[in-house]
Amino acid sequence: MISIKTIGLDEIGMVEGLWMELNSHHLDCTEHFKASFRSNNFQKRCEHLAGIREDQIRIEVAEDGGRLVGYCFCTAKYGRGEVESIYIVPEYRGRGIGEQFMENGLEWMRAKECGKIDVVVVAGNECAFGFYEKFGFRHNASRLRIE
């Protein structure tokens, strides 16, 4: 049976393996930024979160019989929310885990009075748009980058 629970920032290390799977997926998706994803690592990701207070981040994990099968990080700061990272192991997709993560995260960000909530989709992973659109997200802008 799949269970979803909230964990603290001090427990974030438990999602490292799944985060690396997501990074590998993004590496496969992207056409122009492979070097960026190759050099990215979990420690750098955690450094990005280092300035966040415990009350500004919500981390949920999904487990099936003790096996970690998904996670979601959401942040809420200064009236703005963001779905920072979400990943479900491929064989567990379509079982409602991602939807539960999104519903819980959106409810939490709204309770934190976030007037705007963002999610960034990596170029090449546009197939994820439909998932986010189910929750009311709409394409707002495109950011171009030189690396």
Disulfide bonds with the S-S distance in Angstrom:
none
